[in-house]
């Protein structure tokens, strides 16, 4: 075996085609042979300048043999070897879709070590204009800002892992510009609309308990579908949220953890909801509080609940809001009724109260204005 060449060792030579090549050792393979990175130029002076830049870039770096992988190969390895046991199945499905449809077709065959920040930025820009797989009747081929952000977050994680594993020197996603958060507007049912909705819900014996519980707790769809009777304390009126149900790709459901660590929580139910669940438990023959309408042994399928919501909204002649907007409706009415943001964040399972405040800025602003009016009136009376 030849003598191991030190990292950073470089050489310059003139090629047969007249160009100058500068090479630097950036690491070694398992057998000890060097891994090179090359630069090219028309003159010796120019190639020396580029080579010095390479030496600075790779200073104190010792890359592994895997640095010769393509981006597509690394993403496959990262998903299977690093992420499979750390993320939920639905998240893994989303990562695979983003990899196959949005990254591999554009940069998948490029050597991971040669990908630059400019390459990543061009990818994001191209996807934003042309990335949609199936043309949308309104948006055409443009990919949504939220999807661009999701792709960036996933790719940033993958490249960070590549840096830690000494496959690349730095993360090329750093320094890119991505679209700002552009969430779909929240649709809140007003008090009058809420009453109309509940009038329709009360007439549905299968779904009335489900939607009343949702509107008095603000749970995520997967959380309410994942409730078991063991989670309900009749005497104290407490409900323990411990799991979440998600629809499997291709059909069926799976039971997993809540969205976040704070998603696993205990909430105190309103007395009316406690009575509804007590009555429901007496006639229940399933372990699940809200089981599948056809098969009692399995939990409610979130997609069934979603489609039933749309039907009930049509019957009530109300806007076709998302299921998550029922959560927003609960939170908004809770704030206007005087529930403080800290308590509400605990009920909703948010990571912290600041997220709740940011999410419902419009409501907290109104509350602050009302508070200012009350304080102002109080001081006017004193003065």
Buried (B, 14 or more C-beta within 10 A) or exposed (E): EEEEBEBBBBEBEEEEEEBBBBBBBBBBBEEEEBBBBEBEBEEEEBBBBBBBEBBEEBEEBBBBBBBBBBBBBBBBBBBEEBBEEEBBEBBBBBBBBBBBBBBBEBBBEBBBBEBEBEBBBBBBBEBBEEBBEEEEEEEEBBBBBEBBBBBBEBBBBBBBBBBEBBBBBBBBBEEBEBBEEEEEEBBBBEEEBBEBBBEBBEEBEEBBBBBBBBBBBBBBBBBBBBBBBEBBBEEEBBBBBBBBBBBEEEEEBEBBEBBEEBBBBBBEBBEEBBEBBEEBEEEBEBEBBBBBEEEEEBBBBBEBBBEBBEEBBEBBEBEEBBBBBBBBBBBBBBBBEEEEBEEBBBBBBBEEBEBBBEBBEEBBEBBEEEEEEEEEEEEEEEE
